Amino acid sequence: MRGLLKGIDIKNPKILELGAATGFLTRWLLNQYGGRGVLVDKSEASFRAYTALKDNLKRNIIYINEDLFQLELDETFHLVCSFGL
């Protein structure tokens, strides 16, 4: 991931992760660059697993338990990511 973002000036980004599960990628990015994140996943099991995490970064994250094809967001993001979706 560092190689992919090398040379890009990222400070306090707004991150959208689609098919996020527990938001591992977003939490890693927040740890590296700060900012805030929005996680989207329709799986109740993923949401429960995320909720059970003990992670201070969660204060900077909003979790939306919804189908991404029905998603309507009024904001823009600096980074949009998804792995394995």
VOBA-1610 file (N, C-alpha, C; in pm, whole numbers, padded with zeros to 5 digits, always signed):
BEGIN
Met+00081-00118+00000Met+00000+00000+00000Met+00087+00125+00000Arg+00194+00122+00078Arg+00284+00238+00080Arg+00337+00268-00059Gly+00372+00163-00133Gly+00423+00181-00268Gly+00321+00243-00361Leu+00196+00203-00346Leu+00089+00258-00429Leu+00067+00406-00402Leu+00082+00446-00277Leu+00058+00585-00239Leu+00185+00670-00234Lys+00299+00610-00267Lys+00427+00681-00263Lys+00423+00805-00354Gly+00467+00917-00299Gly+00473+01041-00376Gly+00343+01120-00378Ile+00239+01066-00320Ile+00111+01136-00314Ile+00101+01206-00179Asp+00072+01334-00179Asp+00060+01410-00056Asp-00077+01384+00006Ile-00077+01307+00112Ile-00201+01270+00179Ile-00195+01320+00322Lys-00285+01412+00355Lys-00294+01462+00492Lys-00441+01469+00530Asn-00476+01398+00635Asn-00614+01397+00685Asn-00717+01369+00575Pro-00702+01258+00504Pro-00795+01228+00396Pro-00932+01183+00445Lys-01031+01200+00361Lys-01162+01138+00381Lys-01158+01010+00297Ile-01180+00897+00362Ile-01165+00766+00300Ile-01299+00695+00297Leu-01332+00637+00182Leu-01451+00554+00167Leu-01404+00414+00134Glu-01444+00316+00216Glu-01410+00176+00189Glu-01538+00099+00162Leu-01547+00041+00044Leu-01664-00034+00000Leu-01640-00183+00022Gly-01741-00252+00075Gly-01724-00393+00109Gly-01621-00404+00220Ala-01636-00320+00322Ala-01531-00294+00419Ala-01506-00405+00521Ala-01604-00491+00546Ala-01592-00590+00654Ala-01559-00516+00784Thr-01442-00538+00842Thr-01405-00469+00967Thr-01327-00341+00941Gly-01309-00303+00818Gly-01242-00177+00787Gly-01092-00180+00808Phe-01031-00297+00792Phe-00887-00309+00813Phe-00808-00207+00731Leu-00840-00195+00604Leu-00767-00104+00517Leu-00783+00041+00562Thr-00905+00081+00589Thr-00929+00219+00634Thr-00859+00245+00765Arg-00865+00153+00857Arg-00799+00172+00986Arg-00648+00185+00967Trp-00590+00108+00875Trp-00447+00119+00845Trp-00416+00258+00787Leu-00498+00301+00690Leu-00476+00433+00629Leu-00490+00545+00731Leu-00588+00538+00819Leu-00605+00639+00923Leu-00485+00641+01018Asn-00433+00524+01047Asn-00315+00516+01133Asn-00194+00583+01066Gln-00183+00570+00935Gln-00070+00625+00860Gln-00085+00775+00832Tyr-00207+00818+00796Tyr-00227+00953+00742Tyr-00326+01041+00820Gly-00392+00985+00921Gly-00495+01061+00990Gly-00622+01066+00907Gly-00709+01159+00938Gly-00832+01176+00861Gly-00950+01107+00923Arg-01047+01077+00837Arg-01166+01006+00883Arg-01214+00912+00773Gly-01291+00813+00813Gly-01333+00712+00717Gly-01480+00679+00725Val-01530+00630+00614Val-01665+00578+00606Val-01654+00435+00552Leu-01706+00341+00628Leu-01706+00201+00588Leu-01846+00163+00543Val-01855+00089+00433Val-01984+00043+00383Val-01977-00107+00363Asp-02069-00179+00427Asp-02080-00323+00409Asp-02221-00363+00451Lys-02282-00452+00374Lys-02418-00494+00408Lys-02424-00616+00499Ser-02310-00675+00528Ser-02305-00795+00612Ser-02323-00761+00759Glu-02424-00818+00821Glu-02446-00800+00965Glu-02331-00861+01045Ala-02277-00975+00998Ala-02165-01039+01067Ala-02042-00950+01065Ser-02016-00884+00953Ser-01903-00791+00945Ser-01922-00673+01039Phe-02045-00622+01043Phe-02073-00509+01133Phe-02053-00549+01279Arg-02098-00668+01316Arg-02079-00716+01453Arg-01930-00732+01485Ala-01853-00785+01389Ala-01709-00801+01410Ala-01642-00665+01426Tyr-01683-00567+01345Tyr-01628-00431+01357Tyr-01663-00372+01493Thr-01787-00388+01534Thr-01833-00333+01661Thr-01755-00391+01778Ala-01715-00516+01768Ala-01642-00583+01876Ala-01496-00539+01886Leu-01444-00473+01783Leu-01303-00431+01784Leu-01278-00327+01893Lys-01165-00340+01955Lys-01117-00239+02052Lys-01011-00157+01978Asp-01052-00048+01918Asp-00961+00032+01835Asp-00998+00179+01850Asn-00905+00259+01898Asn-00930+00402+01917Asn-00960+00475+01787Leu-00916+00421+01674Leu-00942+00485+01545Leu-01090+00486+01509Lys-01169+00401+01574Lys-01311+00395+01544Lys-01383+00527+01569Arg-01324+00613+01651Arg-01387+00744+01676Arg-01386+00831+01550Asn-01302+00795+01452Asn-01292+00870+01327Asn-01359+00797+01211Ile-01443+00699+01242Ile-01504+00615+01139Ile-01655+00612+01156Ile-01724+00619+01045Ile-01869+00595+01040Ile-01889+00463+00966Tyr-01969+00374+01022Tyr-01997+00245+00959Tyr-02140+00247+00907Ile-02154+00226+00778Ile-02287+00222+00716Ile-02316+00077+00677Asn-02415+00018+00741Asn-02452-00121+00716Asn-02561-00121+00608Glu-02515-00114+00482Glu-02607-00098+00370Glu-02546-00158+00243Asp-02630-00194+00151Asp-02586-00242+00020Asp-02525-00124-00057Leu-02403-00139-00103Leu-02337-00026-00169Leu-02408+00016-00297Phe-02486-00072-00358Phe-02559-00036-00479Phe-02683+00049-00450Gln-02720+00058-00322Gln-02831+00143-00279Gln-02779+00269-00207Leu-02649+00282-00197Leu-02586+00387-00119Leu-02600+00524-00185Glu-02638+00620-00104Glu-02645+00759-00149Glu-02569+00844-00048Leu-02456+00900-00092Leu-02376+00986-00006Leu-02365+01123-00071Asp-02373+01226+00010Asp-02366+01363-00040Asp-02227+01424-00026Glu-02129+01344+00008Glu-01995+01399+00027Glu-01896+01338-00072Thr-01782+01401-00085Thr-01676+01350-00171Thr-01564+01295-00083Phe-01479+01213-00142Phe-01372+01147-00068Phe-01240+01163-00142His-01131+01164-00066His-00998+01171-00124His-00953+01033-00173Leu-00990+00930-00098Leu-00954+00793-00133Leu-01078+00705-00127Val-01096+00624-00230Val-01202+00523-00231Val-01133+00389-00256Cys-01161+00292-00170Cys-01090+00165-00182Cys-01182+00047-00156Ser-01138-00067-00206Ser-01208-00192-00185Ser-01114-00306-00218Phe-01113-00408-00135Phe-01035-00526-00163Phe-01125-00648-00155Gly-01120-00731-00255Gly-01194-00857-00253Gly-01344-00844-00267Leu-01390-00734-00321Leu-01533-00713-00335Leu-01578-00759-00471
//
